[in-house]
Amino acid sequence: MSTSETQVATSTAAKKEEKEPVKPTANFAGIHAEIIDALNFAEFGIAPKAQPPAQRGVLIETGGNRIVFSAYDFDTAVSVMVPAATPAGKGSSLLDFPELKKTLAAMVAGETKAVAAQTRVSLAGDLLATEHLTVPITTHDIHEYTQPLEAVPAMVTMDAQTFLAQLNRVLPAAGNDDTLPVLTCIQVTLDGETLTMAATDRYRFAVAEVPVTATVQPPEKPLAALIPAATLSALAKRLKSHDGPVGIGILEDNHAEGDPVASWPTPRATLSLGAITITMRSMDGSLPKYTSLFPKTCETSVRLDRATTVRAVKKCQAVLNAKGLKNVPVMFAWDTDGNLTLAPRLDTAEGEARTKGMSIPTAITHGTGEGLRGGLAAFNPSFLLDALGTFTGDTITLHLGEMKDGQLSKPGLLTDGPEMAGQGYKHLLMHVRLS
């Protein structure tokens, strides 16, 4: 055989070897409930229509006393470690995720919930087995699988429920307009002893802070990541039952000028929940510099009973809906004696003149309240209800700027207490001009 023939034969053999699927070799025994819980978290990294089809698979790696389930949809990478019931041999299998999850449920059909949860499940390559059944699961070619983003080690830890509570307060302010992708995200910023989360849809701006404890040397400058609100919203539902601490690490795109693009790091943030890591790609861009948007002084601060205000907004919104009025605000109106009512804005001057709003008890906590007399402050009722729902106390404080021509001239700021800084949370709500 000539040299050229040998080269062609070698090249052909190499290509054949590259295309030959890798044999599934993962080998473990585990408990049904623990495996299902792991797959429920892994699902954050599964996109049902991802291409190539291999990316719809869950990568199962075994060895020693653990099983690791990994998934990656090019934006979110998830890794979940589960203890093995018995020492597991080293190996890996890329199994079709939807089929695996459905088959696991099918194999315990007919059992009580308690028995199903404790059922022993084993995997040998692509063969899934319980005491009663053994079933092969569809595999994907691991050569076509893009390896997940590497997790960022936790830089700080925080209380899971405090993080969840503050996250749920900013989520309503995130936009849902896909033509403005940056505004569909939550911006998380790590700075010293605080994690700050911020969101806006142009009509409201929410900012919440979570105290953190550093696990490494604090960064020299604030680190930020822009994470889709939809991802964090789905994660929030799973965090309800998590009692332990949550760690977070952020990696920014800090490549040096002249570095080849291929060497640029992928900006991302990783949340660590014990044996679970969820790494989310940071979107390009950032939210507007919001520090200057939030007023540092105001003319008047008004304390409102939250429950009464919520009831009033719901009644006014229901009236607007009953009359078929869409995109119409509700109005805080102060009479000449400084008493406050909330009323829907009707479509005619006569209708407005004959409408009486619901009375809301108030207390002035800053200023004299003189500038409010005879004034109006109008807000979108849906946005106002979202904002009121993010507070948990009996009262809220509405900080207002100067009234011009009888109307609020700048957005209103809502906080937990009398201070404009709030207690780790503040919500800026755009007023609606009535003329």
Helices and strands as residue ranges (DSSP letters): H 3-19, E 27-31, H 32-42, G 43-45, G 53-56, E 57-72, E 76-96, H 97-106, H 113-117, E 120-124, E 127-129, E 134-136, G 142-144, E 156-159, H 160-170, G 171-173, G 181-184, E 185-191, E 194-200, E 204-211, E 213-214, E 223-228, H 229-239, E 245-251, G 261-263, E 268-273, E 276-281, E 300-305, H 306-322, E 330-334, E 340-344, H 349-354, E 358-359, E 362-366, G 370-372, E 376-379, H 381-389, E 395-400, E 403-404, E 407-408, E 412-415, E 425-429
